[in-house]
Every structure is written in structure tokens, then in C-alpha cells.
Amino acid sequence: MDASAAPRPPSGDDDAAISEIAHVVRPGSESDYEAWLQNEIIPAAAAFEGHGGINIVRASAPRPGDGAREYTLALRFAQPAQLEKWLRSDTRAALLARARPLLADAESISLHSGLDFWFPSSPAAPAAPRWKQWLATVAVLYPLSLLTAPVVKAAADLVRLPASPALRTLITLLINVGLLTFVLMPRWTRLIRRWLNAGAKGRAPGKPPSRHSAD
């Protein structure tokens, strides 16, 4: 992959930037690919300014037909410019070249900022207006906070954690964000998709995922 071919993250330095990267790994190469992730590409990305962590989702089953397995990497940076610097870096290009023999398909990269990660878009279904994203998030986060706060308090008291508001707030935040990202928002946005997309015609479509050759 030519580093200059990397797509540009959304503009606006005040929004966190997220790249969702899909790699399809050849059958039998999963162990080598996972070693490349853990020992090479993840430490290299973490050394770049603004790195905010990475989540890796491994497909539970191989792809029908050829047995290849897809890995989705959600990589976060504090600002779009910092994410762009990593995506276009010579470091990433060199490391990706090392992984090319392990990949069955082209690398796919889609870019998000802020709440857009919970509200994906495509040319056929543009991203929902910001006010709808805000309202949909509040509709889930408010009842979730009412439920998790007393549960965290009871559990913390049970295991005798220090009665520190900062610590208990952090635990509650980690639980809430984890549930929102991995459990609730994917299901909630599918449920209200028709409402989210109502009136989307006539708005500029979101940028589709960019694809780059793995060779």
C-alpha cells in the first residue's frame, strides 16, 4: 500500500477520529497475522501522537467458499490530523507490506469522527443528522446510566472498593461506553434506522469505505 493513497479522515480537529480497517486473512495464516498485529502494527501505532487505543473483532466463522477470516480493527486517534499522519506514514506502509502475503483480499478502510462510529453511513444511506444522532444516543445512555450507577455502587460496596467518586464514575463510564459500543448502539441503530434515515435524500452522501490493494 502506498502511504500517499490513504484516505483523509473527516475534517474538524475538535472531533475524535476513528478508522475501521478490515483485513481478510488467508486460511492457515491467522496465527501469523495475529502475531503481526500484537508485536508489530499495534505497538507502532501506539507510538504515534494522539493514539487512543484499538479494538479488534475476529469473525467467529470463516468466510464461506475460501475459508478466509475477516478481522475488523477499530483504531482511535484524538484528532483527524493525527489519524491521517499514521495512515499515511512510512512506518505503517512498511509494516503493511510485511503482512501482504497473509491477506486474501484488499484492505478496506472507513473513517468516522465523533458519534459517526455509532451511526455508520454509505452512499445509499447517508449519515443521520447530528441532532438525530444526539437524541438517539441520549435515549439509550440516560436509562443505561440510571441502571448501571446503582449496580456499580452495590458491587463496589460488596468488594469494598475505596469510596472514591472519581473511581466509581470511571468504572461506570467504562461499562456504559462498552455496552453502548459493542451491544446496544448496533442493535438500537438497526431498530430505528428508518427514522434515522428519514429525510436523508438530497443530503450529500457520506464518503464510502476506501479500498486499497493488498499487493
Biotite code that builds the C-alpha atoms (Angstrom):
import biotite.structure as struc

atoms = struc.array([
    struc.Atom([0.000, 0.000, 0.000], chain_id="A", res_id=1, res_name="MET", atom_name="CA", element="C"),
    struc.Atom([1.264, 3.417, -0.935], chain_id="A", res_id=2, res_name="ASP", atom_name="CA", element="C"),
    struc.Atom([1.071, 5.644, 2.128], chain_id="A", res_id=3, res_name="ALA", atom_name="CA", element="C"),
    struc.Atom([0.031, 8.549, -0.069], chain_id="A", res_id=4, res_name="SER", atom_name="CA", element="C"),
    struc.Atom([-3.103, 6.618, -1.072], chain_id="A", res_id=5, res_name="ALA", atom_name="CA", element="C"),
    struc.Atom([-4.539, 6.571, 2.434], chain_id="A", res_id=6, res_name="ALA", atom_name="CA", element="C"),
    struc.Atom([-7.950, 8.275, 2.674], chain_id="A", res_id=7, res_name="PRO", atom_name="CA", element="C"),
    struc.Atom([-8.276, 11.540, 4.543], chain_id="A", res_id=8, res_name="ARG", atom_name="CA", element="C"),
    struc.Atom([-10.139, 11.478, 7.869], chain_id="A", res_id=9, res_name="PRO", atom_name="CA", element="C"),
    struc.Atom([-13.119, 13.778, 8.325], chain_id="A", res_id=10, res_name="PRO", atom_name="CA", element="C"),
    struc.Atom([-12.151, 17.415, 8.764], chain_id="A", res_id=11, res_name="SER", atom_name="CA", element="C"),
    struc.Atom([-12.516, 19.159, 12.089], chain_id="A", res_id=12, res_name="GLY", atom_name="CA", element="C"),
    struc.Atom([-9.740, 18.942, 14.646], chain_id="A", res_id=13, res_name="ASP", atom_name="CA", element="C"),
    struc.Atom([-12.189, 19.119, 17.557], chain_id="A", res_id=14, res_name="ASP", atom_name="CA", element="C"),
    struc.Atom([-13.597, 15.615, 16.848], chain_id="A", res_id=15, res_name="ASP", atom_name="CA", element="C"),
    struc.Atom([-12.007, 12.311, 17.735], chain_id="A", res_id=16, res_name="ALA", atom_name="CA", element="C"),
    struc.Atom([-11.202, 10.265, 14.640], chain_id="A", res_id=17, res_name="ALA", atom_name="CA", element="C"),
    struc.Atom([-11.735, 6.541, 14.165], chain_id="A", res_id=18, res_name="ILE", atom_name="CA", element="C"),
    struc.Atom([-10.588, 4.301, 11.349], chain_id="A", res_id=19, res_name="SER", atom_name="CA", element="C"),
    struc.Atom([-12.346, 0.998, 10.854], chain_id="A", res_id=20, res_name="GLU", atom_name="CA", element="C"),
    struc.Atom([-9.971, -1.313, 8.996], chain_id="A", res_id=21, res_name="ILE", atom_name="CA", element="C"),
    struc.Atom([-10.987, -4.697, 7.608], chain_id="A", res_id=22, res_name="ALA", atom_name="CA", element="C"),
    struc.Atom([-8.414, -7.368, 6.798], chain_id="A", res_id=23, res_name="HIS", atom_name="CA", element="C"),
    struc.Atom([-9.379, -10.713, 5.277], chain_id="A", res_id=24, res_name="VAL", atom_name="CA", element="C"),
    struc.Atom([-6.745, -13.260, 6.275], chain_id="A", res_id=25, res_name="VAL", atom_name="CA", element="C"),
    struc.Atom([-5.845, -16.329, 4.231], chain_id="A", res_id=26, res_name="ARG", atom_name="CA", element="C"),
    struc.Atom([-6.754, -19.716, 5.739], chain_id="A", res_id=27, res_name="PRO", atom_name="CA", element="C"),
    struc.Atom([-3.962, -21.010, 7.949], chain_id="A", res_id=28, res_name="GLY", atom_name="CA", element="C"),
    struc.Atom([-2.367, -17.562, 8.333], chain_id="A", res_id=29, res_name="SER", atom_name="CA", element="C"),
    struc.Atom([-4.391, -16.431, 11.354], chain_id="A", res_id=30, res_name="GLU", atom_name="CA", element="C"),
    struc.Atom([-1.638, -17.084, 13.903], chain_id="A", res_id=31, res_name="SER", atom_name="CA", element="C"),
    struc.Atom([0.962, -15.191, 11.873], chain_id="A", res_id=32, res_name="ASP", atom_name="CA", element="C"),
    struc.Atom([-1.460, -12.318, 11.301], chain_id="A", res_id=33, res_name="TYR", atom_name="CA", element="C"),
    struc.Atom([-2.349, -12.063, 14.988], chain_id="A", res_id=34, res_name="GLU", atom_name="CA", element="C"),
    struc.Atom([1.351, -12.087, 15.883], chain_id="A", res_id=35, res_name="ALA", atom_name="CA", element="C"),
    struc.Atom([1.877, -9.264, 13.362], chain_id="A", res_id=36, res_name="TRP", atom_name="CA", element="C"),
    struc.Atom([-0.940, -7.316, 15.000], chain_id="A", res_id=37, res_name="LEU", atom_name="CA", element="C"),
    struc.Atom([0.276, -7.724, 18.566], chain_id="A", res_id=38, res_name="GLN", atom_name="CA", element="C"),
    struc.Atom([4.022, -7.481, 18.004], chain_id="A", res_id=39, res_name="ASN", atom_name="CA", element="C"),
    struc.Atom([4.343, -5.034, 15.122], chain_id="A", res_id=40, res_name="GLU", atom_name="CA", element="C"),
    struc.Atom([1.468, -2.872, 13.933], chain_id="A", res_id=41, res_name="ILE", atom_name="CA", element="C"),
    struc.Atom([-0.256, -2.184, 17.283], chain_id="A", res_id=42, res_name="ILE", atom_name="CA", element="C"),
    struc.Atom([2.937, -1.081, 19.125], chain_id="A", res_id=43, res_name="PRO", atom_name="CA", element="C"),
    struc.Atom([3.903, 1.060, 16.134], chain_id="A", res_id=44, res_name="ALA", atom_name="CA", element="C"),
    struc.Atom([0.532, 2.826, 16.057], chain_id="A", res_id=45, res_name="ALA", atom_name="CA", element="C"),
    struc.Atom([0.615, 3.338, 19.834], chain_id="A", res_id=46, res_name="ALA", atom_name="CA", element="C"),
    struc.Atom([3.861, 5.284, 19.472], chain_id="A", res_id=47, res_name="ALA", atom_name="CA", element="C"),
    struc.Atom([2.166, 7.941, 17.328], chain_id="A", res_id=48, res_name="PHE", atom_name="CA", element="C"),
    struc.Atom([0.810, 11.092, 18.953], chain_id="A", res_id=49, res_name="GLU", atom_name="CA", element="C"),
    struc.Atom([-2.902, 11.053, 19.738], chain_id="A", res_id=50, res_name="GLY", atom_name="CA", element="C"),
    struc.Atom([-3.302, 7.264, 19.692], chain_id="A", res_id=51, res_name="HIS", atom_name="CA", element="C"),
    struc.Atom([-6.368, 6.356, 21.736], chain_id="A", res_id=52, res_name="GLY", atom_name="CA", element="C"),
    struc.Atom([-6.443, 2.581, 21.584], chain_id="A", res_id=53, res_name="GLY", atom_name="CA", element="C"),
    struc.Atom([-7.627, -0.185, 19.290], chain_id="A", res_id=54, res_name="ILE", atom_name="CA", element="C"),
    struc.Atom([-10.392, -2.783, 19.376], chain_id="A", res_id=55, res_name="ASN", atom_name="CA", element="C"),
    struc.Atom([-10.052, -5.992, 17.352], chain_id="A", res_id=56, res_name="ILE", atom_name="CA", element="C"),
    struc.Atom([-13.014, -8.111, 16.301], chain_id="A", res_id=57, res_name="VAL", atom_name="CA", element="C"),
    struc.Atom([-12.254, -11.533, 14.831], chain_id="A", res_id=58, res_name="ARG", atom_name="CA", element="C"),
    struc.Atom([-15.018, -13.075, 12.740], chain_id="A", res_id=59, res_name="ALA", atom_name="CA", element="C"),
    struc.Atom([-16.493, -16.032, 14.584], chain_id="A", res_id=60, res_name="SER", atom_name="CA", element="C"),
    struc.Atom([-16.567, -18.184, 11.459], chain_id="A", res_id=61, res_name="ALA", atom_name="CA", element="C"),
    struc.Atom([-14.509, -18.380, 8.252], chain_id="A", res_id=62, res_name="PRO", atom_name="CA", element="C"),
    struc.Atom([-15.889, -16.897, 5.062], chain_id="A", res_id=63, res_name="ARG", atom_name="CA", element="C"),
    struc.Atom([-17.912, -19.418, 3.059], chain_id="A", res_id=64, res_name="PRO", atom_name="CA", element="C"),
    struc.Atom([-16.162, -20.659, -0.025], chain_id="A", res_id=65, res_name="GLY", atom_name="CA", element="C"),
    struc.Atom([-12.490, -19.966, 0.587], chain_id="A", res_id=66, res_name="ASP", atom_name="CA", element="C"),
    struc.Atom([-12.272, -20.229, 4.390], chain_id="A", res_id=67, res_name="GLY", atom_name="CA", element="C"),
    struc.Atom([-10.682, -16.811, 4.823], chain_id="A", res_id=68, res_name="ALA", atom_name="CA", element="C"),
    struc.Atom([-11.403, -14.995, 8.075], chain_id="A", res_id=69, res_name="ARG", atom_name="CA", element="C"),
    struc.Atom([-12.121, -11.278, 8.488], chain_id="A", res_id=70, res_name="GLU", atom_name="CA", element="C"),
    struc.Atom([-10.626, -9.104, 11.220], chain_id="A", res_id=71, res_name="TYR", atom_name="CA", element="C"),
    struc.Atom([-12.031, -5.648, 11.937], chain_id="A", res_id=72, res_name="THR", atom_name="CA", element="C"),
    struc.Atom([-9.739, -3.123, 13.642], chain_id="A", res_id=73, res_name="LEU", atom_name="CA", element="C"),
    struc.Atom([-11.279, -0.001, 15.185], chain_id="A", res_id=74, res_name="ALA", atom_name="CA", element="C"),
    struc.Atom([-8.376, 2.414, 15.665], chain_id="A", res_id=75, res_name="LEU", atom_name="CA", element="C"),
    struc.Atom([-8.889, 5.678, 17.563], chain_id="A", res_id=76, res_name="ARG", atom_name="CA", element="C"),
    struc.Atom([-6.913, 8.919, 17.489], chain_id="A", res_id=77, res_name="PHE", atom_name="CA", element="C"),
    struc.Atom([-7.636, 12.147, 19.327], chain_id="A", res_id=78, res_name="ALA", atom_name="CA", element="C"),
    struc.Atom([-7.721, 14.262, 16.160], chain_id="A", res_id=79, res_name="GLN", atom_name="CA", element="C"),
    struc.Atom([-8.247, 13.592, 12.438], chain_id="A", res_id=80, res_name="PRO", atom_name="CA", element="C"),
    struc.Atom([-4.849, 15.060, 11.567], chain_id="A", res_id=81, res_name="ALA", atom_name="CA", element="C"),
    struc.Atom([-3.149, 12.607, 13.925], chain_id="A", res_id=82, res_name="GLN", atom_name="CA", element="C"),
    struc.Atom([-5.018, 9.672, 12.407], chain_id="A", res_id=83, res_name="LEU", atom_name="CA", element="C"),
    struc.Atom([-4.088, 10.866, 8.909], chain_id="A", res_id=84, res_name="GLU", atom_name="CA", element="C"),
    struc.Atom([-0.431, 11.078, 9.927], chain_id="A", res_id=85, res_name="LYS", atom_name="CA", element="C"),
    struc.Atom([-0.497, 7.422, 10.996], chain_id="A", res_id=86, res_name="TRP", atom_name="CA", element="C"),
    struc.Atom([-2.430, 6.195, 7.952], chain_id="A", res_id=87, res_name="LEU", atom_name="CA", element="C"),
    struc.Atom([-0.024, 7.962, 5.583], chain_id="A", res_id=88, res_name="ARG", atom_name="CA", element="C"),
    struc.Atom([3.147, 7.131, 7.490], chain_id="A", res_id=89, res_name="SER", atom_name="CA", element="C"),
    struc.Atom([6.065, 5.220, 6.009], chain_id="A", res_id=90, res_name="ASP", atom_name="CA", element="C"),
    struc.Atom([6.037, 3.121, 9.184], chain_id="A", res_id=91, res_name="THR", atom_name="CA", element="C"),
    struc.Atom([2.545, 1.818, 8.512], chain_id="A", res_id=92, res_name="ARG", atom_name="CA", element="C"),
    struc.Atom([3.256, 1.291, 4.809], chain_id="A", res_id=93, res_name="ALA", atom_name="CA", element="C"),
    struc.Atom([6.323, -0.818, 5.614], chain_id="A", res_id=94, res_name="ALA", atom_name="CA", element="C"),
    struc.Atom([4.512, -2.895, 8.217], chain_id="A", res_id=95, res_name="LEU", atom_name="CA", element="C"),
    struc.Atom([1.527, -3.440, 5.934], chain_id="A", res_id=96, res_name="LEU", atom_name="CA", element="C"),
    struc.Atom([3.879, -4.664, 3.210], chain_id="A", res_id=97, res_name="ALA", atom_name="CA", element="C"),
    struc.Atom([5.100, -7.360, 5.614], chain_id="A", res_id=98, res_name="ARG", atom_name="CA", element="C"),
    struc.Atom([1.514, -8.560, 6.110], chain_id="A", res_id=99, res_name="ALA", atom_name="CA", element="C"),
    struc.Atom([0.501, -8.630, 2.436], chain_id="A", res_id=100, res_name="ARG", atom_name="CA", element="C"),
    struc.Atom([1.259, -12.352, 1.958], chain_id="A", res_id=101, res_name="PRO", atom_name="CA", element="C"),
    struc.Atom([-1.181, -13.094, 4.803], chain_id="A", res_id=102, res_name="LEU", atom_name="CA", element="C"),
    struc.Atom([-4.120, -11.197, 3.277], chain_id="A", res_id=103, res_name="LEU", atom_name="CA", element="C"),
    struc.Atom([-6.617, -12.747, 0.887], chain_id="A", res_id=104, res_name="ALA", atom_name="CA", element="C"),
    struc.Atom([-8.318, -9.522, -0.182], chain_id="A", res_id=105, res_name="ASP", atom_name="CA", element="C"),
    struc.Atom([-7.722, -5.807, -0.450], chain_id="A", res_id=106, res_name="ALA", atom_name="CA", element="C"),
    struc.Atom([-7.595, -3.815, 2.757], chain_id="A", res_id=107, res_name="GLU", atom_name="CA", element="C"),
    struc.Atom([-10.750, -1.795, 3.452], chain_id="A", res_id=108, res_name="SER", atom_name="CA", element="C"),
    struc.Atom([-10.661, 1.449, 5.464], chain_id="A", res_id=109, res_name="ILE", atom_name="CA", element="C"),
    struc.Atom([-13.669, 3.503, 6.529], chain_id="A", res_id=110, res_name="SER", atom_name="CA", element="C"),
    struc.Atom([-13.310, 6.702, 8.518], chain_id="A", res_id=111, res_name="LEU", atom_name="CA", element="C"),
    struc.Atom([-15.530, 8.183, 11.195], chain_id="A", res_id=112, res_name="HIS", atom_name="CA", element="C"),
    struc.Atom([-15.493, 11.061, 13.630], chain_id="A", res_id=113, res_name="SER", atom_name="CA", element="C"),
    struc.Atom([-17.342, 11.651, 16.876], chain_id="A", res_id=114, res_name="GLY", atom_name="CA", element="C"),
    struc.Atom([-20.687, 9.843, 17.052], chain_id="A", res_id=115, res_name="LEU", atom_name="CA", element="C"),
    struc.Atom([-20.400, 8.741, 13.416], chain_id="A", res_id=116, res_name="ASP", atom_name="CA", element="C"),
    struc.Atom([-18.797, 5.491, 14.596], chain_id="A", res_id=117, res_name="PHE", atom_name="CA", element="C"),
    struc.Atom([-22.151, 4.541, 16.149], chain_id="A", res_id=118, res_name="TRP", atom_name="CA", element="C"),
    struc.Atom([-24.050, 5.787, 13.102], chain_id="A", res_id=119, res_name="PHE", atom_name="CA", element="C"),
    struc.Atom([-22.291, 4.389, 10.008], chain_id="A", res_id=120, res_name="PRO", atom_name="CA", element="C"),
    struc.Atom([-23.122, 5.754, 6.590], chain_id="A", res_id=121, res_name="SER", atom_name="CA", element="C"),
    struc.Atom([-22.872, 4.705, 2.979], chain_id="A", res_id=122, res_name="SER", atom_name="CA", element="C"),
    struc.Atom([-23.725, 6.289, -0.361], chain_id="A", res_id=123, res_name="PRO", atom_name="CA", element="C"),
    struc.Atom([-27.109, 4.535, -0.227], chain_id="A", res_id=124, res_name="ALA", atom_name="CA", element="C"),
    struc.Atom([-27.770, 5.559, 3.386], chain_id="A", res_id=125, res_name="ALA", atom_name="CA", element="C"),
    struc.Atom([-26.153, 8.884, 4.325], chain_id="A", res_id=126, res_name="PRO", atom_name="CA", element="C"),
    struc.Atom([-25.307, 9.547, 7.954], chain_id="A", res_id=127, res_name="ALA", atom_name="CA", element="C"),
    struc.Atom([-28.206, 10.736, 10.086], chain_id="A", res_id=128, res_name="ALA", atom_name="CA", element="C"),
    struc.Atom([-28.333, 14.449, 11.036], chain_id="A", res_id=129, res_name="PRO", atom_name="CA", element="C"),
    struc.Atom([-26.330, 15.321, 14.137], chain_id="A", res_id=130, res_name="ARG", atom_name="CA", element="C"),
    struc.Atom([-29.444, 16.160, 16.143], chain_id="A", res_id=131, res_name="TRP", atom_name="CA", element="C"),
    struc.Atom([-30.844, 12.682, 15.485], chain_id="A", res_id=132, res_name="LYS", atom_name="CA", element="C"),
    struc.Atom([-27.547, 11.075, 16.485], chain_id="A", res_id=133, res_name="GLN", atom_name="CA", element="C"),
    struc.Atom([-27.560, 13.113, 19.699], chain_id="A", res_id=134, res_name="TRP", atom_name="CA", element="C"),
    struc.Atom([-31.184, 12.269, 20.512], chain_id="A", res_id=135, res_name="LEU", atom_name="CA", element="C"),
    struc.Atom([-30.767, 8.559, 19.752], chain_id="A", res_id=136, res_name="ALA", atom_name="CA", element="C"),
    struc.Atom([-27.655, 8.383, 21.952], chain_id="A", res_id=137, res_name="THR", atom_name="CA", element="C"),
    struc.Atom([-29.331, 10.177, 24.873], chain_id="A", res_id=138, res_name="VAL", atom_name="CA", element="C"),
    struc.Atom([-32.341, 7.833, 24.575], chain_id="A", res_id=139, res_name="ALA", atom_name="CA", element="C"),
    struc.Atom([-30.040, 4.883, 25.288], chain_id="A", res_id=140, res_name="VAL", atom_name="CA", element="C"),
    struc.Atom([-27.460, 6.488, 27.578], chain_id="A", res_id=141, res_name="LEU", atom_name="CA", element="C"),
    struc.Atom([-29.940, 8.022, 30.050], chain_id="A", res_id=142, res_name="TYR", atom_name="CA", element="C"),
    struc.Atom([-31.726, 4.790, 31.099], chain_id="A", res_id=143, res_name="PRO", atom_name="CA", element="C"),
    struc.Atom([-28.428, 2.906, 30.925], chain_id="A", res_id=144, res_name="LEU", atom_name="CA", element="C"),
    struc.Atom([-26.848, 5.372, 33.375], chain_id="A", res_id=145, res_name="SER", atom_name="CA", element="C"),
    struc.Atom([-29.821, 5.019, 35.731], chain_id="A", res_id=146, res_name="LEU", atom_name="CA", element="C"),
    struc.Atom([-29.307, 1.257, 35.733], chain_id="A", res_id=147, res_name="LEU", atom_name="CA", element="C"),
    struc.Atom([-25.534, 0.984, 35.895], chain_id="A", res_id=148, res_name="THR", atom_name="CA", element="C"),
    struc.Atom([-24.836, 3.625, 38.574], chain_id="A", res_id=149, res_name="ALA", atom_name="CA", element="C"),
    struc.Atom([-26.599, 1.773, 41.439], chain_id="A", res_id=150, res_name="PRO", atom_name="CA", element="C"),
    struc.Atom([-25.252, -1.580, 40.232], chain_id="A", res_id=151, res_name="VAL", atom_name="CA", element="C"),
    struc.Atom([-21.677, -0.266, 40.266], chain_id="A", res_id=152, res_name="VAL", atom_name="CA", element="C"),
    struc.Atom([-22.230, 1.265, 43.716], chain_id="A", res_id=153, res_name="LYS", atom_name="CA", element="C"),
    struc.Atom([-23.581, -2.006, 45.122], chain_id="A", res_id=154, res_name="ALA", atom_name="CA", element="C"),
    struc.Atom([-20.779, -4.054, 43.571], chain_id="A", res_id=155, res_name="ALA", atom_name="CA", element="C"),
    struc.Atom([-18.126, -1.603, 44.764], chain_id="A", res_id=156, res_name="ALA", atom_name="CA", element="C"),
    struc.Atom([-19.513, -1.729, 48.291], chain_id="A", res_id=157, res_name="ASP", atom_name="CA", element="C"),
    struc.Atom([-19.623, -5.523, 48.158], chain_id="A", res_id=158, res_name="LEU", atom_name="CA", element="C"),
    struc.Atom([-15.943, -5.842, 47.238], chain_id="A", res_id=159, res_name="VAL", atom_name="CA", element="C"),
    struc.Atom([-15.020, -2.876, 49.462], chain_id="A", res_id=160, res_name="ARG", atom_name="CA", element="C"),
    struc.Atom([-13.577, -0.631, 46.804], chain_id="A", res_id=161, res_name="LEU", atom_name="CA", element="C"),
    struc.Atom([-12.491, 2.792, 48.069], chain_id="A", res_id=162, res_name="PRO", atom_name="CA", element="C"),
    struc.Atom([-15.432, 5.174, 48.325], chain_id="A", res_id=163, res_name="ALA", atom_name="CA", element="C"),
    struc.Atom([-13.943, 7.425, 45.668], chain_id="A", res_id=164, res_name="SER", atom_name="CA", element="C"),
    struc.Atom([-16.461, 9.186, 43.403], chain_id="A", res_id=165, res_name="PRO", atom_name="CA", element="C"),
    struc.Atom([-13.799, 9.504, 40.694], chain_id="A", res_id=166, res_name="ALA", atom_name="CA", element="C"),
    struc.Atom([-13.056, 5.764, 40.716], chain_id="A", res_id=167, res_name="LEU", atom_name="CA", element="C"),
    struc.Atom([-16.692, 4.722, 40.703], chain_id="A", res_id=168, res_name="ARG", atom_name="CA", element="C"),
    struc.Atom([-17.527, 7.210, 37.976], chain_id="A", res_id=169, res_name="THR", atom_name="CA", element="C"),
    struc.Atom([-14.673, 5.817, 35.883], chain_id="A", res_id=170, res_name="LEU", atom_name="CA", element="C"),
    struc.Atom([-15.942, 2.247, 36.330], chain_id="A", res_id=171, res_name="ILE", atom_name="CA", element="C"),
    struc.Atom([-19.468, 3.318, 35.396], chain_id="A", res_id=172, res_name="THR", atom_name="CA", element="C"),
    struc.Atom([-18.166, 5.163, 32.334], chain_id="A", res_id=173, res_name="LEU", atom_name="CA", element="C"),
    struc.Atom([-16.158, 2.168, 31.138], chain_id="A", res_id=174, res_name="LEU", atom_name="CA", element="C"),
    struc.Atom([-19.190, -0.092, 31.473], chain_id="A", res_id=175, res_name="ILE", atom_name="CA", element="C"),
    struc.Atom([-21.533, 2.349, 29.751], chain_id="A", res_id=176, res_name="ASN", atom_name="CA", element="C"),
    struc.Atom([-19.240, 3.046, 26.801], chain_id="A", res_id=177, res_name="VAL", atom_name="CA", element="C"),
    struc.Atom([-18.502, -0.650, 26.374], chain_id="A", res_id=178, res_name="GLY", atom_name="CA", element="C"),
    struc.Atom([-22.187, -1.566, 26.375], chain_id="A", res_id=179, res_name="LEU", atom_name="CA", element="C"),
    struc.Atom([-23.020, 1.269, 24.000], chain_id="A", res_id=180, res_name="LEU", atom_name="CA", element="C"),
    struc.Atom([-20.265, 0.416, 21.529], chain_id="A", res_id=181, res_name="THR", atom_name="CA", element="C"),
    struc.Atom([-20.462, -3.358, 21.435], chain_id="A", res_id=182, res_name="PHE", atom_name="CA", element="C"),
    struc.Atom([-24.014, -4.250, 22.479], chain_id="A", res_id=183, res_name="VAL", atom_name="CA", element="C"),
    struc.Atom([-26.616, -1.505, 22.483], chain_id="A", res_id=184, res_name="LEU", atom_name="CA", element="C"),
    struc.Atom([-25.913, 1.004, 19.712], chain_id="A", res_id=185, res_name="MET", atom_name="CA", element="C"),
    struc.Atom([-25.513, -1.513, 16.856], chain_id="A", res_id=186, res_name="PRO", atom_name="CA", element="C"),
    struc.Atom([-28.915, -3.005, 17.732], chain_id="A", res_id=187, res_name="ARG", atom_name="CA", element="C"),
    struc.Atom([-30.568, 0.334, 18.524], chain_id="A", res_id=188, res_name="TRP", atom_name="CA", element="C"),
    struc.Atom([-29.479, 1.976, 15.272], chain_id="A", res_id=189, res_name="THR", atom_name="CA", element="C"),
    struc.Atom([-30.794, -1.002, 13.282], chain_id="A", res_id=190, res_name="ARG", atom_name="CA", element="C"),
    struc.Atom([-34.110, -0.743, 15.118], chain_id="A", res_id=191, res_name="LEU", atom_name="CA", element="C"),
    struc.Atom([-34.542, 2.987, 14.396], chain_id="A", res_id=192, res_name="ILE", atom_name="CA", element="C"),
    struc.Atom([-32.810, 3.009, 11.009], chain_id="A", res_id=193, res_name="ARG", atom_name="CA", element="C"),
    struc.Atom([-35.936, 4.140, 9.153], chain_id="A", res_id=194, res_name="ARG", atom_name="CA", element="C"),
    struc.Atom([-36.321, 7.158, 11.450], chain_id="A", res_id=195, res_name="TRP", atom_name="CA", element="C"),
    struc.Atom([-32.613, 7.976, 11.306], chain_id="A", res_id=196, res_name="LEU", atom_name="CA", element="C"),
    struc.Atom([-32.600, 7.933, 7.506], chain_id="A", res_id=197, res_name="ASN", atom_name="CA", element="C"),
    struc.Atom([-35.905, 9.775, 7.053], chain_id="A", res_id=198, res_name="ALA", atom_name="CA", element="C"),
    struc.Atom([-35.286, 12.907, 5.014], chain_id="A", res_id=199, res_name="GLY", atom_name="CA", element="C"),
    struc.Atom([-31.764, 11.837, 4.101], chain_id="A", res_id=200, res_name="ALA", atom_name="CA", element="C"),
    struc.Atom([-32.462, 12.205, 0.368], chain_id="A", res_id=201, res_name="LYS", atom_name="CA", element="C"),
    struc.Atom([-30.990, 15.364, -1.011], chain_id="A", res_id=202, res_name="GLY", atom_name="CA", element="C"),
    struc.Atom([-28.175, 15.477, 1.527], chain_id="A", res_id=203, res_name="ARG", atom_name="CA", element="C"),
    struc.Atom([-24.662, 14.777, 0.386], chain_id="A", res_id=204, res_name="ALA", atom_name="CA", element="C"),
    struc.Atom([-23.893, 11.098, 0.855], chain_id="A", res_id=205, res_name="PRO", atom_name="CA", element="C"),
    struc.Atom([-21.174, 10.104, 3.296], chain_id="A", res_id=206, res_name="GLY", atom_name="CA", element="C"),
    struc.Atom([-17.829, 9.040, 1.991], chain_id="A", res_id=207, res_name="LYS", atom_name="CA", element="C"),
    struc.Atom([-17.865, 5.315, 1.229], chain_id="A", res_id=208, res_name="PRO", atom_name="CA", element="C"),
    struc.Atom([-15.201, 2.993, 2.616], chain_id="A", res_id=209, res_name="PRO", atom_name="CA", element="C"),
    struc.Atom([-11.929, 3.228, 0.703], chain_id="A", res_id=210, res_name="SER", atom_name="CA", element="C"),
    struc.Atom([-10.321, 0.079, -0.630], chain_id="A", res_id=211, res_name="ARG", atom_name="CA", element="C"),
    struc.Atom([-6.640, -0.449, -1.236], chain_id="A", res_id=212, res_name="HIS", atom_name="CA", element="C"),
    struc.Atom([-4.892, -3.317, -2.823], chain_id="A", res_id=213, res_name="SER", atom_name="CA", element="C"),
    struc.Atom([-3.112, -5.703, -0.508], chain_id="A", res_id=214, res_name="ALA", atom_name="CA", element="C"),
    struc.Atom([-0.313, -6.087, -3.001], chain_id="A", res_id=215, res_name="ASP", atom_name="CA", element="C"),
])
